[in-house]
Amino acid sequence: MSTSLQPVGHLSPGHDLNGYIQAVNRIAVLTSEEERDLGFRLYEQGDLEAARRLVMSHLRFVVHIARSYSGYGLPQADLIQEGNVGLMKAVKRFDPNQGVRLVSFAVHWIKAEIHEYVLRNWRIVKIATTKAQRKLFFNLRGAKKRLAWLNNDEVDAIAKDLDVKPQVVREMEGRLSAFDAGYDASPSEEEDQGFQAPVHYLDDERYDPAAQLEAEDWEEDSTHRLKSALRELDERSQDILQRRWLAEPKATLHELADVYGVSAERIRQLEKNAMKKIRQQLGSAFVA
């Protein structure tokens, strides 16, 4: 099913939003029997006309959902259009044998598309990158009723309600409260202010993709060589290096001396010898 939608004549949300909303509200709502019949025609026969009617009859529902996302400062027409894409995906996957109405099944797909659009295009790019952050992003946006910063009691209440730590709420609130900045200087800006545009200072050659890939390869290779060198040591030497250098908190010489029943000086010698063997192994590996 195509994701380009011109559902009501030649109207689309981006062309004439008010006219589009009026038009979709005039489309008759399907009865449960009509919806079930159309659903089976699509599911069993691939009837595209049945799919079109199912989509058309639920466009008003998409408008209703899209309006609840108006607080993000994004064009209402774009929110509706993304929701329409989700509706079409839902119709394509709708199975009338499950005995549920399409509207109940479609709400997930509609909201999913709108969520992705909000996260891709809202003014804070990459504001939420994990599933947990996205949940917090949308819930915090709804819980934050005013422009002022949340007080401690409000932060604690939201953290408890969303089952996250208070500092996570504070971090996300800070992202929500950030401001826009144009990448290039605006032509109307004064010359003495134009230099502040991000275009003049955001370029950072340290993060060249080729250099990053080389560094990652080097780190992976070094880690592999180190593990191989450690395996060549006896168990006691491995344990000493592990506890002295890799564990947190790190063990002292005297603590390890008590463990092995020897002097701290003996532990220091064992550690020194083990480190010497590690360096030799790494050196020979690099020469090879």
C-alpha positions in Angstrom: 0.0 0.0 0.0 1.5 3.3 -1.0 2.4 5.8 1.8 1.5 8.8 -0.3 -2.0 9.8 0.6 -4.4 12.2 -1.2 -7.5 10.9 0.4 -10.2 13.5 -0.1 -10.3 14.6 -3.7 -7.2 16.7 -4.3 -7.0 17.9 -0.7 -4.1 17.1 1.6 -3.3 18.4 5.1 -0.4 20.5 3.8 -2.5 22.1 1.0 -5.5 23.3 3.0 -5.6 22.1 6.6 -9.0 23.5 7.5 -10.6 22.3 4.3 -9.0 18.9 4.8 -10.4 18.6 8.3 -13.8 19.6 7.2 -13.7 17.1 4.4 -12.6 14.1 6.5 -15.3 14.9 9.1 -17.9 14.5 6.4 -16.8 11.0 5.6 -19.3 8.5 7.1 -18.1 6.3 10.0 -18.3 2.6 9.2 -20.6 0.3 11.2 -18.9 -2.7 12.8 -20.5 -5.0 10.1 -19.3 -2.7 7.2 -15.8 -2.6 8.7 -15.7 -6.4 9.2 -16.9 -7.0 5.6 -14.3 -4.6 4.2 -11.6 -6.1 6.5 -12.2 -9.6 5.1 -12.2 -8.3 1.5 -8.8 -6.8 2.1 -7.4 -9.6 4.2 -8.6 -12.5 2.0 -8.7 -11.0 -1.4 -6.3 -8.0 -1.3 -9.1 -5.7 -2.3 -7.5 -2.2 -2.6 -10.9 -0.5 -2.7 -11.8 -2.0 0.6 -8.4 -0.7 2.0 -9.2 2.8 0.7 -12.6 2.8 2.4 -11.1 1.6 5.7 -8.4 4.3 5.5 -10.9 7.1 4.5 -13.3 6.3 7.3 -10.6 6.6 10.0 -8.9 9.9 8.8 -10.9 11.9 11.3 -9.5 9.7 14.1 -5.9 10.6 12.9 -6.8 14.3 13.1 -8.0 13.8 16.7 -4.8 12.1 17.7 -2.5 14.5 15.9 -4.1 17.5 17.8 -2.8 16.0 21.1 0.8 16.6 19.8 0.3 20.3 19.0 2.5 21.3 22.0 5.8 20.5 20.2 5.6 23.4 17.8 5.5 21.2 14.7 3.1 21.8 11.8 -0.3 20.2 12.4 -0.5 19.2 8.8 2.7 17.2 9.0 1.6 15.5 12.2 -1.6 14.5 10.5 0.2 13.2 7.4 2.6 11.1 9.6 -0.4 9.7 11.4 -2.0 8.9 8.1 1.0 6.8 7.2 0.6 4.9 10.5 -3.1 4.4 9.7 -2.2 2.9 6.3 0.3 0.5 8.0 -2.4 -0.5 10.4 -4.9 -1.2 7.7 -2.4 -3.3 5.8 -1.8 -5.4 8.9 -5.4 -5.5 10.1 -6.8 -9.0 10.7 -10.6 -9.1 11.1 -10.4 -12.6 12.5 -9.1 -11.1 15.8 -12.5 -9.6 16.6 -11.3 -6.1 17.4 -12.3 -2.8 15.8 -9.7 -1.2 13.5 -9.6 2.0 15.5 -8.3 0.0 18.6 -5.7 -1.7 16.5 -4.6 1.4 14.5 -4.0 3.7 17.5 -0.6 2.1 18.1 0.6 2.5 14.6 -0.7 6.1 14.3 1.0 7.2 17.5 4.2 5.3 16.6 4.6 7.3 13.3 3.8 10.6 15.0 6.3 9.8 17.8 9.1 9.1 15.3 8.3 12.3 13.4 8.4 14.4 16.7 11.7 12.8 17.7 13.2 13.3 14.2 12.1 16.9 13.7 11.5 18.7 17.0 13.9 21.5 17.8 16.1 19.3 20.1 17.8 16.9 17.7 18.4 13.5 19.2 16.7 14.5 22.5 15.9 10.9 23.3 17.8 8.0 21.9 16.6 5.0 23.9 13.2 3.5 24.5 13.3 4.6 28.2 14.3 8.2 27.2 11.5 8.4 24.7 8.9 7.3 27.2 10.3 9.9 29.7 10.4 12.6 26.9 6.7 12.3 26.0 5.5 11.8 29.6 7.5 14.7 31.0 6.3 16.9 28.2 2.8 16.2 29.2 3.5 16.5 32.9 5.2 19.9 32.6 2.3 22.3 32.7 4.2 25.6 33.0 7.3 27.2 31.6 9.2 27.5 34.9 11.6 24.9 36.1 10.2 22.1 38.1 10.7 22.3 41.9 12.2 19.4 43.9 8.8 18.0 44.9 7.5 18.0 41.3 10.7 16.3 40.1 10.3 13.6 42.8 6.7 13.1 42.0 7.3 12.7 38.2 10.3 10.4 38.9 8.2 8.2 41.1 5.3 8.1 38.6 7.6 7.2 35.7 9.8 4.9 37.8 13.1 6.8 37.0 15.7 8.6 39.1 15.1 12.3 39.9 18.4 13.2 38.1 17.1 11.6 34.9 14.1 13.9 35.1 16.3 16.9 35.6 18.5 15.9 32.6 15.5 15.5 30.3 14.0 18.8 31.6 17.2 20.5 30.6 17.0 19.1 27.1 13.4 20.2 26.8 14.3 23.7 27.9 17.2 24.2 25.5 16.9 26.8 22.7 17.2 26.8 18.9 20.3 28.1 17.2 20.6 28.5 13.4 23.7 26.7 12.0 24.6 29.6 9.7 24.5 33.2 10.6 21.4 35.0 9.6 21.8 37.6 6.8 20.1 40.2 9.1 22.6 39.7 12.0 25.3 42.3 12.7 28.8 41.5 11.5 30.1 41.5 15.1 27.5 38.8 16.0 27.7 36.6 13.0 30.9 34.9 14.2 28.8 33.3 17.0 26.9 31.1 14.5 27.7 27.3 15.1 29.0 27.0 11.5 32.2 28.7 12.8 33.0 26.4 15.7 31.1 23.1 15.4 33.5 21.5 12.9 35.8 19.2 14.8 38.3 17.1 12.9 38.9 14.9 15.9 35.6 13.1 15.0 36.5 12.3 11.4 34.8 8.9 10.6 38.0 7.4 9.3 40.0 8.4 12.4 37.2 7.1 14.7 37.1 3.7 12.8 40.9 3.4 13.0 40.8 4.1 16.8 38.0 1.6 17.3 40.0 -1.1 15.4 43.1 -0.3 17.4 41.3 -0.5 20.7 39.6 -3.8 19.7 42.9 -5.3 18.5 44.8 -4.1 21.7 42.1 -5.6 23.9 42.4 -8.9 22.1 46.2 -9.0 22.4 46.0 -8.1 26.1 43.5 -10.9 26.9 45.7 -13.4 25.0 48.8 -12.3 26.9 46.9 -12.6 30.2 46.0 -16.2 29.4 49.7 -17.1 29.1 50.2 -16.2 32.8 49.7 -18.6 35.7 46.5 -18.3 37.7 48.1 -16.4 40.7 49.7 -13.9 38.4 46.4 -13.4 36.5 44.6 -12.9 39.8 47.1 -10.4 41.1 47.0 -8.3 37.9 43.2 -8.5 37.8 42.8 -7.3 41.4 45.6 -4.7 41.2 44.7 -3.1 37.8 41.3 -4.2 36.6 39.1 -4.5 39.6 37.2 -1.7 41.4 38.2 -1.0 44.1 41.8 -2.0 43.4 43.4 -4.3 45.9 46.6 -3.1 47.8 49.8 -5.1 48.0 49.2 -5.9 51.7 45.6 -7.2 51.0 47.0 -9.6 48.4 49.8 -10.6 50.7 47.3 -11.7 53.3 45.3 -13.6 50.6 48.4 -15.6 49.4 50.2 -15.8 52.8 53.4 -14.0 51.5 55.0 -10.6 52.0 53.8 -7.5 50.3 57.3 -7.3 48.6 56.7 -10.8 47.2 53.4 -9.6 45.7 55.1 -6.6 44.2 57.8 -8.9 42.6 55.1 -11.2 41.2 53.2 -8.2 39.8 56.4 -6.8 38.2 57.3 -10.1 36.6 53.7 -10.6 35.3 53.8 -7.1 33.8 57.1 -7.8 32.2 55.7 -11.0 30.6 52.7 -9.0 29.4 54.9 -6.4 27.7 57.0 -9.1 26.1 53.9 -10.9 24.7 52.4 -7.6 23.4 55.8 -6.7 21.9 56.2 -10.0 20.1 52.6 -9.8 18.8 53.1 -6.3 17.4 56.4 -7.5 15.7 54.5 -10.4 14.2 
